[in-house]
Amino acid sequence: MPFARKRFGQHFLHDAAAISRIVEAVDARPGEAVVEIGPGRGVLTTRLLDAAGALDAIEIDRDLAAGLRVSLGHRAEFALHTADALEFDFDALAQQRGRRLRVVGNLPYNISTPLMFHLLRTPAAIADLHVMLQKEVVDRMAAQPGNGDYGRLTVMLAPWAEVESLFDVSPDSFRPPPQVWSSVARLTVRAEPRFPVDARFAKVVATAFNQRRKTLRNALKTLVDAAGIESCGIDPGARPETLTPAEFGMLARLLPSG
């Protein structure tokens, strides 16, 4: 059995109760296009495959991929892609499968945020995500305005996804155990954003939260003046963590396009 490799951030889930809870949360049905990122030793893979009737799995570790070919390669409805999920073309896969993808994964902590943004670059290809992440990351993703965990990650995900924190998973549910707790989150993805989003939105959000202790008047002074902030019905004396994602969207639209 292959050992966990630090360079891939591998922690293999083995707790039967946690595995069952993930399978129940996903609730995969026949005919759906289910994709598992990082199937590892396959503890979730067979159960997702049985539920959905077909499964695409993306595994970067060639040794683990070889093991999956031995255990599941005889099933024609199982498609294994030995690839880096950060470079994988999910849009092309959705087109091949003829429907939006339902993505499941125990994501390595070191790539979790860039991988989610990679997936959301083609939101029309993704129906939902059920992902295991570091608990503090899920807390930030699901935070509400005014909460201490609310920040840049929360706001950048908000136009595209409804985030739910489902349940926590203890370190001893993994081999080797990580040093932190994990959480399972559900992201229900919108094919179109809740409000217009472009590079200006990312710029405003990043600038605001780079100086989150300052008021908007001071944090955004290089981008928009106090009168512009007020024109959106927002108090220039407010702090970034009190604004809704839609309010950041309004501020972004004050900036010149291009």
C-alpha positions in Angstrom: 0.0 0.0 0.0 1.5 3.4 -1.0 2.7 5.7 1.8 1.4 9.2 2.1 3.6 11.7 0.4 4.3 15.0 1.9 4.8 16.8 -1.4 1.2 16.0 -2.3 -0.1 16.9 1.1 -1.6 13.4 1.5 -3.7 12.5 4.6 -5.8 9.4 3.9 -9.3 9.3 5.4 -10.1 6.0 7.1 -12.9 6.7 9.6 -15.9 4.7 8.4 -18.4 7.1 10.0 -16.9 10.2 8.3 -16.8 8.3 5.0 -20.5 7.4 5.3 -21.4 11.0 6.2 -19.7 12.3 3.1 -21.4 9.7 0.9 -24.8 10.7 2.4 -24.1 14.4 2.0 -23.2 14.0 -1.7 -26.3 11.8 -2.3 -25.1 10.9 -5.8 -27.7 9.5 -8.2 -27.5 7.4 -11.4 -27.0 9.6 -14.4 -25.1 12.3 -12.6 -21.5 13.2 -13.6 -19.6 12.7 -10.4 -15.9 13.5 -10.3 -13.6 12.6 -7.4 -10.4 14.6 -6.9 -7.7 12.7 -5.1 -9.3 9.3 -4.7 -6.1 8.1 -3.0 -6.7 4.5 -1.8 -10.3 4.5 -2.9 -12.2 4.6 0.3 -14.9 6.9 -1.1 -14.4 5.9 -4.7 -16.3 2.6 -4.8 -19.2 3.9 -2.8 -19.6 7.0 -5.1 -19.3 4.8 -8.2 -21.9 2.4 -6.9 -24.3 5.3 -6.1 -23.9 7.2 -9.4 -23.3 4.3 -11.7 -20.2 6.1 -13.2 -17.3 8.1 -11.9 -14.4 10.1 -13.1 -11.4 10.1 -10.7 -8.4 12.5 -10.9 -5.3 11.3 -9.1 -1.8 12.9 -9.4 0.1 10.1 -7.6 1.0 7.5 -10.1 1.4 4.8 -7.5 -2.1 5.4 -6.1 -3.4 5.5 -9.6 -1.9 2.1 -10.3 -3.6 0.7 -7.3 -7.0 2.1 -8.4 -6.5 0.5 -11.8 -6.0 -2.8 -10.1 -9.1 -2.5 -7.9 -11.5 -0.7 -10.2 -10.1 -0.9 -13.7 -12.4 -3.8 -14.6 -15.4 -1.5 -14.3 -16.1 0.2 -17.6 -18.0 3.0 -16.0 -14.9 4.0 -14.0 -12.6 6.5 -15.7 -9.3 7.3 -14.1 -7.3 10.5 -15.1 -3.7 10.5 -13.9 -3.3 14.3 -13.8 -2.9 17.4 -11.7 -6.3 18.7 -10.8 -4.9 22.3 -10.8 -4.3 21.9 -14.6 -7.2 19.6 -15.4 -9.8 20.8 -18.0 -13.1 20.4 -16.1 -15.0 22.3 -18.8 -14.0 19.7 -21.4 -15.0 16.9 -19.1 -18.4 18.4 -18.5 -18.9 18.7 -22.3 -17.9 15.0 -22.7 -20.3 13.9 -20.0 -23.1 16.1 -21.3 -23.9 17.7 -18.0 -22.5 19.8 -15.1 -20.1 18.0 -12.8 -20.6 17.1 -9.2 -17.1 17.3 -7.7 -16.0 15.5 -4.5 -12.6 15.6 -2.9 -10.5 15.4 0.2 -8.3 18.3 -0.9 -4.7 18.7 0.1 -4.5 21.8 2.3 -1.7 23.3 0.4 -3.7 23.5 -2.9 -7.2 23.8 -1.6 -7.9 27.5 -2.3 -6.2 27.7 -5.7 -8.0 24.5 -6.7 -11.4 25.9 -5.8 -10.7 29.0 -7.8 -9.5 26.8 -10.7 -12.9 25.0 -10.6 -14.9 28.2 -10.4 -13.2 29.6 -13.5 -15.7 27.5 -15.5 -18.8 27.6 -13.2 -21.1 26.5 -16.0 -19.3 23.2 -15.9 -19.7 22.6 -12.1 -23.0 21.9 -10.3 -21.6 21.5 -6.8 -18.6 20.7 -4.8 -18.4 18.5 -1.7 -14.9 19.1 -0.3 -12.9 18.3 2.8 -10.7 21.2 3.8 -8.9 22.6 6.8 -11.6 23.7 9.3 -10.3 27.3 9.4 -10.6 27.5 5.6 -14.2 26.3 5.7 -15.0 28.7 8.5 -13.7 31.6 6.3 -15.6 30.4 3.3 -18.9 30.2 5.1 -18.6 33.3 7.3 -21.1 36.1 7.3 -20.3 39.9 7.2 -19.2 41.1 10.6 -17.8 37.7 11.6 -14.1 37.6 12.4 -13.6 34.8 9.8 -15.2 36.9 7.1 -12.6 38.1 4.5 -11.2 38.0 1.0 -11.9 34.3 0.5 -15.5 34.6 1.6 -16.2 37.5 -0.7 -14.4 36.1 -3.7 -16.4 32.9 -3.6 -19.8 34.5 -2.8 -20.8 35.6 -6.4 -20.4 32.0 -7.6 -21.2 29.7 -4.8 -23.5 29.2 -1.8 -21.3 27.7 0.9 -22.5 25.4 3.7 -20.2 24.0 6.4 -21.6 20.5 6.9 -19.6 18.8 9.7 -16.1 18.6 11.2 -13.7 15.7 11.0 -11.1 15.0 13.7 -7.4 14.5 12.9 -7.5 10.9 14.1 -9.8 10.1 11.2 -6.8 10.3 8.9 -3.5 8.4 8.4 -1.2 10.1 9.0 -3.3 12.5 11.2 -2.9 16.2 10.2 -2.2 18.7 13.0 -5.5 20.4 12.5 -9.2 19.6 12.3 -10.9 19.4 9.0 -14.5 20.2 7.8 -16.6 19.1 4.9 -18.2 21.9 2.9 -20.9 22.0 0.2 -20.6 24.6 -2.5 -23.6 25.0 -4.7 -22.3 26.7 -7.8 -24.1 29.2 -10.0 -23.6 29.1 -13.7 -23.8 32.9 -13.7 -22.7 35.2 -10.8 -25.1 36.9 -8.5 -23.9 40.2 -9.7 -21.4 41.4 -12.4 -17.8 40.2 -11.6 -14.6 41.1 -13.4 -11.0 42.0 -12.5 -12.2 45.2 -10.8 -14.1 43.2 -8.2 -11.0 41.2 -7.3 -8.9 44.4 -7.1 -11.4 46.1 -4.8 -11.7 43.1 -2.5 -8.0 42.5 -2.3 -7.2 46.2 -1.6 -9.9 46.4 1.1 -8.8 43.3 3.0 -5.1 44.1 2.7 -5.9 46.8 5.2 -9.0 45.4 6.9 -8.4 47.3 10.1 -8.8 50.6 8.2 -12.0 52.3 7.2 -13.1 52.0 3.6 -12.3 55.7 3.1 -8.6 54.9 3.9 -8.3 51.3 2.6 -9.7 52.2 -0.8 -8.4 55.7 -1.2 -6.2 54.8 -4.2 -9.3 53.4 -6.0 -12.3 55.4 -5.1 -13.0 58.5 -3.0 -15.5 58.8 -0.1 -18.1 60.4 -2.3 -18.0 57.4 -4.6 -18.4 55.1 -1.6 -21.4 57.1 -0.4 -23.0 57.0 -3.9 -23.4 53.2 -3.4 -25.2 53.8 -0.1 -22.2 52.6 1.9 -20.6 54.4 4.9 -17.0 55.4 4.0 -16.3 55.0 7.7 -17.3 51.3 7.7 -14.7 48.6 7.8 -14.3 46.0 5.0 -15.5 43.0 7.0 -19.0 44.7 7.4 -19.8 44.9 3.7 -21.8 42.2 1.8 -20.3 40.8 -1.3 -22.9 42.6 -3.4 -21.7 45.9 -1.9 -18.1 45.1 -2.9 -19.6 44.5 -6.4 -21.1 48.0 -6.4 -17.8 49.6 -5.4 -16.0 47.6 -8.1 -18.3 49.0 -10.8 -17.2 52.5 -9.9 -13.8 51.8 -11.3 -13.0 52.2 -15.0 -13.3 49.0 -16.9 -10.3 47.5 -18.7 
